Amino acid sequence: MTETSTPRGFSRRSFIKGAAALTAAGALAGCAPKTDDKDQADPAAPVPTDELFAGVCRGNCGGGCFLNVHVRDGQVVRTTARDMPDTQYNRICTKGLTHVGRMYGANRVLYPMKRVGERGSGDFERISWDEAIDTIAEKWKGYREQYGPTSIMFFLGSGNYAALSGSCNSVGAYQRFVNALGCSYCSLDVDAAVGFGSSRATGGIDLANELTDRKNAKTQIIWGNNPTISLMHTMHFFLEAKEAGTRLVVIDPVYNASAAKADWWVPIKAGTDGALALGVLNVLLENGWITEDTLRTKTNCGLLIKEDGMFLRMSDLGVEPAKGDPDPLTGEPAVIDPPVVWDEAAGKAVAFSECPSPALTGVPDVEGMKVQTVYENALGYLSQYPPATAAAVCGLSEDDVRELARIYHEDGPVTTEIMMGMNHYRNGHYSAWPVYLVSLLTGNAGKPGAAVGQSEEYLPQMMFSNSKETCYPVDAAGNPCPGQANLIHTVQIADVLDTGKLLGEDLAIKSAYIHCSNPVVTMCDHDYTTGWFDKLEFVVVADLCMTETCKHADIVLPSAHWFEQVDLGFLFSSHPYLLWQDKCVEPLGESKPDFQIFGLILDKLGLGDFWKITEEEYLATLLDTDYWKSVGCTIDKLKNDKAARIYPEGDKIASAEVFGTETGRISLYQDTVKRAYVTAAPIDESIERGLHWETPTFAGEDRAYRATYPYHLLSEHMRTHTHTQWWDCEYVKEYEPEPIVRLNPDDAAELGIAEGDVVKLSNDQGFVVMKAAINAGLPRKMISSARSWQLDDFIDGHFASLPSREYNQVCANQAFNDVAVAIEKM
């Protein structure tokens, strides 16, 4: 757009109409003008030749597809799949194919804007970049002088997995920006439960094999995942293995596209995965399918627990703790106080390391202290979930529970693919621990065809990158940057804004910068989110399109599209490659790469010394480590080949020899409860130390809440959206034009609801109104809808108003599926 094509003062509605008109007229790049004279076109005219550039589709669907970006006359005209070095990973989907619609859509933010109406109204006026940066710097300088740099809060999402302008955890350029500012940081707290719970068993090590290893499994189990929709780039690996003879089992409450491909679909009740795993563990132990040798030598089952729930340690026996290496954060030496086991041969208690095969039961009092083994503690809890009880909780038959146990024992190697399904309940970490134990205790991890966990190739990218040099800069005098300050969880923001304190310490948050995120839509409890936005004095949002979050900003900055800048695709779960992003075209309008926006702000704040680095220098420094050099990942290779493998050649097999737990073994008990977030509220540590499971807080069928709100609401992923991305693309709206809620046909008949009827979903938090659709794949009393739409898309209300922001007592995790509602026909 030219500067004179749009009036200075305008509403959001007029902005969209104007951009749409330009699109129709072909004035926006990539959109050809409409013609009614197609019969007059010359069929002999030469077909234009496209320039091809390397591109990466990097919204957080986990895909990271490698693309050819076709450019003609300076405009992107289409995308196609580009060959990976290993062509098994070649893929492209609806989203990757519709980037032209995103780049040149009516919702594209083309220049800086400032708010002139109420927050949320969408009333903005166009301003220059100079005015935008000057305004931000003036506000932030004032806040920094009066309240300190922590008065500014950086809010990060996952809308662009890339190193320079994206949200690449801990190694992205945003971290350099945050560290240079010394500002506060807000955590999203999403998709955290499975990792938090499984780390109790594993100590946090990666146990997922590369996707190309699926062919080596005798049985594949998809548990808490619907890859046909949510991770479609991986599904062909499952199906190709199935065609070669591997059995496919899908554990899912919904008969969906993945379940339809299964040899055995296990229709578990939603949120009861942990109960099923506990029942399976009972069957495995009952039949002796978990060997005593495994329990003695590969787990911490021999550790002794005192009556207070803590491990018996050598200091309890009068041995002074030793001092270990200094803690890198505190500088204080680590305390080494080994846990104790019972040595049957010696008839005494000894340090764990002195007895590799300790007693599992029948340990006498030790120096007058009553003890039990971890194994005895686990058996005591497991006794509450015999297979018949577990089956009843899960809505299955006892034979189903026993068959699943038999598969893990007899039909291995077994690969268990776990993704985000369990994450979205408040009991998610209670489920993840026993689910992982089923694989680990049957030896189904750490070898070809045997793996458990999330198919995410994140570890080398985060752990082995040179983040110290890229993210922790020094100024011209050699002074280090101040570094990130407070960590604020989303559930704490409103309280901090109201009280001026975080956990009793003074903290005045005055401004927020929103990067790669649309929190007003994606966070639980819509009213809460808009409420804390309204309490902030000054909000800056940088984005590609005018999201609902942008409408709550004071300044909106136009971020360049991914194809309009150089970058490095990082953090993809479905393939083991770093991918180079060419700059394919010039940024549309006045948009700029986020990397450049960060530099402009810091320079105006007088902190420019911390940003004396170019895009290419940043990437070269990031990869300047022995690990990346050893696998051939260098900036020159990436610029030339456009892709580089993050592991040595050959199917990557995760090691299960040494775990990250205190003993280096599989853990069934922890005496120290680690919390994922800090709060003044007391917690019940007794249910966090050992195995524990409970039904979901709101969606659990046994919860009293369900008497008033009888329908469990499941939030779906969509083929055409990644979270709220591609909401702005008119191409995909032709296929999925509006939000709908799906109901089981028997429930619909009972409620008198037909296909296309308008219905209202409500609970004690909020409501949303949308059209209904009938889906026989849903069980009774479960409904489903996609949480990928903006406020204006709903007939009334907001989907994000329905899930509660409450966290589990120790796990910081937004529970999008732990939701129950009432339904009424409008």
N, C-alpha and C positions, 0 to 999 in steps of 0.2 A: 504494500500500500504506500502511496505517497503521503507526505505529511498533510497535504491539503484535502485528501479524500475523505477524511472522517472529521467531523466537528470536534472541537476541544472538549466540550461538555456533552456527555451522552449517557444513556442508561445501558445496562447490560443487554436488555432486549433489543435495543436499536443496534447495538454493536453486532449481535449475532445476525440480525436481519441483513445488516449491511454486508457482513462477510459472506453470508449465504448468497446474496445477490451477486457478489463478485465471483464466487465459486461458479455459479450458474453461467456467468458471462465468460468464464475462462480467465478472469483477471488474476486469480490465484495460481501460483505455479503448479504445474502438474495436472491442471484441470483444463481440458480442451473445450473451446466454445461449442455450444450446441448448434447443430445445423439441420435444416430440414431438406437440404439438397444433396442427400447421400447418393442419389442416383446419378449426380453429375460428377462425382469423384472419378478421377482418372485411374482405372484399374492397372494401367501400365506404369504408374508413377513408382519410382524406387522406394522401397521400404527404408525409413530412416534407420541409421545405425546408432545403437546405444553405446555409450561408454559404460564399462562395468567397473564397479568399485566393491571392495570388501566391506561387508556390514555385519552387525551383530544385533539380533533381537534380544533385548536384555531386561525386559520387565520381569518381575519376580514370580514367574511361573516355574522357574527352575530349568527352563529349556536351553536358553542361550544358543538358539539356532544360528548357523552360519549362513549369511545371505549374500547373494549378488544384488547390488543396488544398481539399477539401470537408470542412467542419466541421459537426457536428450535436451539439448539447447539450455543447459544449466538447470534443468528441473528433473527431479526424481519422477519417473513415469511408472515404474513397477519394481517388484522384488521377486527373486526366484531363489531356490535352494542352491547353495554353493557347496562344492565338495570339501568335506573334512579330509585330513590326511588318512583317517580310517573312515571309509565311506559308510560303514555301518551306522555312523552317527549322523548321517545326512538327514535333515528333516526341515520342514517348514509347515506352518499351520495357518489357520484363518487370520490370526493376529499378525503374523509375519508378512502375510500377503496383502494386508490392508494398511501398511504404513503410509502409503500415498494419501489415503483418506485422513489419517491422523495429522500428517504434516501440513496439509492444505485445507483442513477442515474449518468450519465456521467458528469453532470454539478456540482456535489458536490465539494465544496471547502474542501480539506482534510488537508491542512497545511498552515501556514502563507506564504505570498508571498509579494514581493516588485516589483514595476513597473520598467521595464527596457526600455520600448518604450514610444511612445507618449501617452498622455492621450486619452483613448478611443480605443487604438489599441488592448488591451488585451494581451500585451506582458509583462509577469511577470517571475520572477525566484523564486524558492523556498528558503525560509530562515527558521531559527529556531525560536522558540518562544522567546528565549532570545534576538536574534537580533531584532525581531519585537518590543518587549516591550522596549528594550533599545533605538531603533530609535524613537519610539513615545515619550518616556520620554525625550530624549535629545532635540527633536524639541520643545516639549511643555514647558520644563523648559526655553529654550531660549525665546520663545514667552512670557511666563509669566513674566520673568525678564524684558524684554524690553517694552512690551506693556500691561502687566497686564493679569490676568486670563480671562478677557472678550474677549481676542483675540482668544480664542478657542470657537467654536460654536458647540453645540450639536443639531443634526437634528433627530427628532423622527418621526417614522411612526407608522402604526398599524398592522404590519406583524405578531405579536405574542401576543395575549391577555393573558398574564400571569403575575404573580406578581414578579418573580425573574429575568427571562431573557427576559421578554416581554415589552409591551408598555402600561401597565395598568395605565391609566391616573391618575396622582398625587399620587398614592400609590405604584407604581412599584419601584423596586430597582434602575432602571435607574435614578430616581429622587434623590436618595441618592448620586449616582455618580456625577450628575450635581451639587448638592448642595455642595459636598465636593470640587469639582473643582472651584466653584464660576464662572463658565463659562457663556457665552451667550447661548441663547436657540432660536431655530427657530421653528415657528409654521407652520404646514402643511396648515392650512386654507382650510379645506375640509368639506363638509357636514354640513355647519354652518348656512345656510339661514333659514331653517324651525325653528330651535331652536331660532334663533335671532328674527325672525318675530313673532313667537307664544308667546315669552316671553313678547311682548308688550301687549298681551291680558291677559296673565296669571301671569306675574311676574316670570316665569320660573318654575312653579310647574309641577310635573308629573301628567298627567291626563289619562294615559294608564292603563287599567285593565290587569290582568294576562290573558294569552292566553286561559286558561281553562274557562274563563268567556264568551268566544264567544258564547257558547251554550245558554246564557241568553239573547242574543240580538234578537230582532225581525227582524232587518235589519243590515247587515254588509256592510260597504262601504269601498272598497279599493281605496285609492286616492293617486296617486304618488308612487305606489309600484307595483312590479311584483313578488310576493312571490314565485310563482311556479318556478321561475328561481333564483331570487336574495336572497330569504329567504325561501328556500323550506322546511326547518324544521318546519315552522309555517303553511304551507298551509293546512295541514290535519285538523287543528282546524277550519278553515273556511269551509272546505268541510263537516266535520262531523256536524257542526251546520246547514249547508245548507240541509243535508240529514234529519235533525230533524225538518225542516220547516222554518229555518231562510232564509230570502231573501238575496241574494248576489248581490251587485251592484259594478261594476268596472268602474272607471273613468280613461281612459287611451287613448292616441292618437293611440296606436297600438293594433290591434287585435292579442293578444299574448296568451300564455298558460293560464294565469289567466283570461283574458277576455273570453276565450272559456268556462270557467266554470261558468260564471255569469248568473244570471236571467235577468239582464239588463246591457248591456255594453253601456257606455256613451262615444262616440268617440270624445272627446274634442280635439281641436287644441293644439299642444304642447306649454307649457309655458303660457297658458291663464287661469290657475286654479283660479287665484285671481279674474278675471273678472266674472267667473261663480259664485264664492262665493258672490260677490257683487250683482249680479242679483238675487241670491237666497235670500239674506238678504232683498232686495227690496220686493220680493213676500211675505216673512214672515211678514214684517211690513205692507204692503198693506192690508193683510188679518187679521191683528190683531193677528197673531200667535206668535208674541213676545209680551208678556203682558206688560202693563204699570207697573204693580207691579215689574216684573223682571227688567225693565229698571230703576225704581226708587230705588229699594232695593238691587239689585245684581250687578249693574254696576256703573261706575263713570260718567254716563250720566248727572247727575245733577251738576257737577262741572262747575264753571264759567270761561270762557276764555276771557282775555282782548284782545284788538285790536292788541297788539304786539305778540299774540300767546301764551303768558304765562298764567298760571292759576292765577286768582285773589286769593290772600292769605291774611291771617289775618294781616300780616305786612302792606299790602296796606291800611288796615283800621285802622292803628295806633296801632296795638297790637304787642308788642315786641316779637320776636321769643324766644322760650325757648331753653335750652340746654339739649341734651339727652346724652345717653351713649357714651363713647369715641369710635371713629373709631378704630378697631383693627389694621389697617395698619398705620394710621397717628398719632393716639393717641389724635387727636383733637375731642372735643365733637360734636356730631351730632346737627345740627340746626333743630329745630322743628318749622315749620311755616305752619300751616294747610291750605289746600285749602278751598275755600269758596263755599257755595251753597245758594240757595234762599229758605228760609222757608216761604211757602205760608201762613200758619196759622198766623205766627208772622208778616208777611209782611216786612221781612228784611233779609239781608245777615248775615249768621252765619257760624261758622266753620263746616266743613263736618261732624264731629263726633257728632254734636249737633242736626242734623236733618237727621234721617235715611231714610226719604222718601221725597227728595227735589223736587222742581219744575223742569220740563223738558223743558218748553217753556215759552216765554212771560215775561222774567225777565226784569224789568226796569233798567235804569242806576243806578249804585251803587256809591254813593258819586261822581257823575259827570263822572264816568268811564263807557263807553259803553261795554257791555258784551254779550256773547252768551253762551248757555250751550253746553256741549260736545255732547248732543243729537242733537241739532240744527246743530252743525258742521258736525256730521256724516251724517245727512239727506242731507245736502247740497252736500256732496261728492257722496253719494249713488244715488242722483238724476241723476248723469251722466251715470248710468248703470241700467236703467230699464230693465226688462227681455228681451225685444225685442233686445235692444242694446247689452246686454251681450251675448245673443244667437248668434248674428251675429259675434261678436268678437271671440267666441269660436267654431264657425262652427256647432252649434246645432240649434234645433228649439226652439221657445219660450215655446212650450209645455214641452220640456225636462227640461228647467230651472224651470218651475212651478211644474213639477212632482217631481223633486229633493227636492224642498221646501216642498211639501206636505208630502214626505216621512219623512223628519225631524220633521214635526209637528204631523203627524198621525200614522206613522209606527214605533214608538219607542217602547222600547229603541233601539237606534241606536249606534252602535260602528263604529267609523271612523278610519281606519288604515292608517296612513300616514308614509311613510318612506322617501327615499332619492330622489325621482323623482323631486320634486320641488326645492330641494337643488341646483341643477346643472344649474340654470339660474341666471343671475344677478338680475332679478326681484323676486327671490325666497322669500325673506322676505316680499315683498309687497303682495305676494299671501298667505303666511302662516297666516298672521294676520286675514284677513276675513274668510279664511277657518276654522280656529279655532272658530271664532265668531259664525259661523253657528251652530256648535254643542253646544257651551256654552249658547247661547241665547235661544236655544230650550230645554234646560235642559238635553241634551244628554251627560252628563259627571257626574262622581262621584257617580254612582250607578250600581247595577248589570245589565249587558248588555248595559250600556251606558258609552262610553269612547271616547276619541279623542287623537290621537298622535301616537308616535312611540313605537312599542312594545319592549321597551328596559328596562331591569331590572338592570339599572346601579346605581340608587341612593344609596341604602344601602352600596353597595360595595365601593363607593368612599367617601360618606359622613360620614359613621360611622366606618371607619377603623382608626387604630392608626397610621396615617401617620406622626404625629409629632415625635414619637419615632423612627420610621423606616427610615424616609426620611431626618430628620434634626439632624444628629449625632453630638456628641461633641468629642474632642480628649482626650487623656489621662489626660490632665491638666484641663479638663472641659470647654475648649474653644469651642464655637459653630462653626459649619462649616460656611463658608462665604455665602452660599446660591446662588441660581440661580440669574444671573444678568439680562442683557437686554433681552427683548422679541423682536425678529426680525421676521417680516412676510416675507414670501417667495418673495412677490412682491417688497420688499425693499432691498434684499440681494445685488443685483448688484450695486445699488446706494451706499450702505455702502462700498462695496469693492472699488468702483471708487473714492469716496470722503473721506473715512476715517471718516465719520460722520453718526450718526443716529439722525434724527430730530434736527440737529444743534449741537449735542454733539459729542465730539471726540470718535470714536470707530474704532479700527483697528482690523479687523477679518483676521487672518492669517491661521487658520486651522479649519477643520470640522471633526466631528466624526458622522458617519451615522449609526443609530441603527434602526432595524426593518423596514427598508424602502428602496424603490427603486425609489428615486425621479426623476432620469433622465428619467424614463419611465412614472411615474404616475403624475407628475406635468404638468400643462398647459405650452405651449410654449417651445418646446424641445430645440430650439436654445438658448433661454434665460437661461435655466437650465444648459446646457452644458457650456454656456458662463461663468456663475458665478463659476462653478466648476473649469474651467480653470484658473480663476483669483485667486483661493486659492493657497497658497504656499504648503500646506500639507493636504492631505485628507486620513482619515482612514475609511474603511468600514468593518464592521463585518457582515457576512451573511452565510447562509447555502449553497447557490449555487452561481455560477459566474454570477451575474446579469449584466445588462448594466451599472448600477451605479458602481459596483465593477471595471469595466474596466476603470473608471475615477479616481480610487484611487491610492494613492502612496503606501499604505500598505493595504492588504486584510487579514482579520483575519477569521479563520474558526469557525463559530458558530455551536455548537452542535444541532442536531435535537431535537425536543420536547421530543421524546421518550428516549433520551439519558441522561436525567437529571430529578431530582425531581423538581416539580414546582406546582403552584396552579393556576388553570384556573379561570380567573376573567373576568368580563365585557362582558357577553353574552346577546344578546337581546332576544333570543328565549326560554330561560328557567330560572327559579329562583334558580339556584344552584351554589355553589362553588364546583369545581371538583378537585380532587387530581390527580396529574400526578406522577406515579411511575417512577423511573429510571428502564427502561426495559432492556437496553443493554449498554455496554460501548460505549462512543463516537467513531465514526468512524475516522480512521486516527489520526490526531493530533488535532481534533476539541475540543473546550471547551465550556461549558455553558457561556453565556454572563455575568452572575452573577460573575463567577470566573475571566473572562477577566477584568471586572471593577476593581476587587480587585488587580489584578496584576499590572495594570496601576497606580492605586493610590499608591500602595506600592513603586513602582519604583520612583514615583514623591515625595516621602517623606510624603505622605498624608495617609499612611496606617492606622493610628489611627482612621480615619473616616470609616474604613471598617472592624472593629473588630467584625464581626458577621457572623455566619454560615447561610446556607440556611434555616435550620429548625428554628433557633432562629429568623430570619427575619420574617418568616411566623407566628410563635407563637406570636411575638410582634405585628404584623399587626392586628391580630385577638383579641388582648388583650383589648377589650372594653366591656362596659356593654351591648351594643346592640348585638354584636356577641354572647356573653354569653347567653343573653336572648333568642336567637333563636337556641341555641345549636351548633353554628358554632365554633368549637375549633380545634386546631391542632390535638389533640388525636382522635376526632371523624372523622376527615377527613382522617387521616392515617389508621384508622380502617374500616370506612364505605365507604371511597373514594368519598362521596358526602354529602353535607349539604345544606339544604334549607335556603335561605336568608330572607324569610318572615315566620311568623307563619303559621301553616297549614290552608288550606282553600283558595279559590280563592281570590287573592289580588285585592281589589277594591280601586282605587285611590280616595282620598277625593277631593271634589270641594267646600268645605265650605268656606275656606279662601284662597285667592290668594296671590301671592307674590308681588302684586302691592302696590303702596303707600297707597291706600285706603283699600286694602284687598279684592277688588272686581274686577270683569271683567272690563278691561280697553278698551275704544274706542279712547283714546287720551292720549298723553303724552306731557308735555310741555318742558321737558328736553330731548334732543336727545343724547342718548348714542351711541358712536361709538365703533365698535368692533376692530378697529385698529386706531392708531394715525398717522396722516399725516398732512403735512403743507398745503395741498390743502383745499380751502374753500368748504363748503358744503351748499346745499340748505335745511335749516332746515324746511322750510314750508311744504315740501312733506314728511317729516319724522315724524311729530308730530301726524297727524291724518291719517285716511284711505287714501291710495294712491295706485294706480296700474298703471303700464306701461308695454308695450310689452317687450319681451326679446331684449337685445341690438343688437345682431347679427342675432338670429334666428327668430325674430318677422317678420311676413309677411308684415307689413307696413313699415319696415325699408328700406331705400334707398339701403343699403348694399346688399339686396336680389336681386336687379336688376342685379348685377354683379355675385353674388354667390347665385343662385336660390334654392339650395337644403339644407334643414336643416339636419345636421348630428347629429344623436342620438348615444351616446356611450352606448353599452349594457353591462350587466353582462353576464357571461357564466356559464353553469352548471359545467364545468370542471376546471375553474380557480377562484381564489379569487384575484381580482385585477391582479397583475402579478404573483401570486403564482400558482404553478403547471404548469407554462409555461415550467418548466424544466423536466417534467415527461413524459417519452416516452410512458407510458401506454395511457395517455389521448390524446397524439398526434395521436394515431391510430384512434381516433374518431374525433378530431378537429385538423388537421395537420397544418393549416396555417390560417392567418387572411383572412377574406372575408368581402365584403361590400354588404349589401342587398338593393335591389331596388324594388319599386312597378312595376308590370309588364307593366303598361301603360307608366310609365316613361322610363323603359328599352326599350320598343318598339320605343318610340319617339327618344331615343338616339341611337338606333341601337345596343343595347347591349344585348347579349345573355348570358345564364348561362355559367360560366367558363371563360368569356372574361376578359382580363386584362384591368383595368381602372385606371385612375389617378384622385384623389380628390385633389383640391387645393383651396387656398384662398390667401389673401395678406400676410399671415404669413408663409405658408409652403405648403408641399404637401406630399402625400403618394400614392404608387402604390400597388394594390392588385387585386385579382380576384373578380368577381362579382357573386352574387347569386340573384335569383328572389324570392320575398316574397310578396304575395298578402295581407298579414296582415298589411303592411305599407300603410299609406295614400299617396296620390300624393305629390310630392316635399319633402318627408322625406326619408332619407336613414339611415341605421344603421350599426354599426360595433363595435366590441369589442375592448376596449382599454387595452388589457391584454397581448400584445405581445412586444417583444424586437426588437431592430433595425435590427438584422440579419434575422428576420422572414419576413420582408417586402421585396417585390421585389425591391422597391426603396423608399426613403423618410422615414417619420416617422409619425404615427398617432398623436403622442403628439405634433407635430408641428402645428396642425390646431387650437386648442382652444387658445384663447387669455388669457394672464395672468392678464388682467385688472380686478380690483375689482369694485363692487358697491361703491358708495361714503361713505357708513357707515358700510357695512357688509363685513368682510374679508372672502371671499368665492370663491374658484376656480370654475368657471362655465363651467364644462366639456360638457354640452349639449347646451350651448348658442353659437352654431357654425353653420356657413353656408359655403357652398363650391360650386365650379363648378365641373362638371364631364366630363371627356372625355375618349373615348375608345382609347386604345393604339394600 
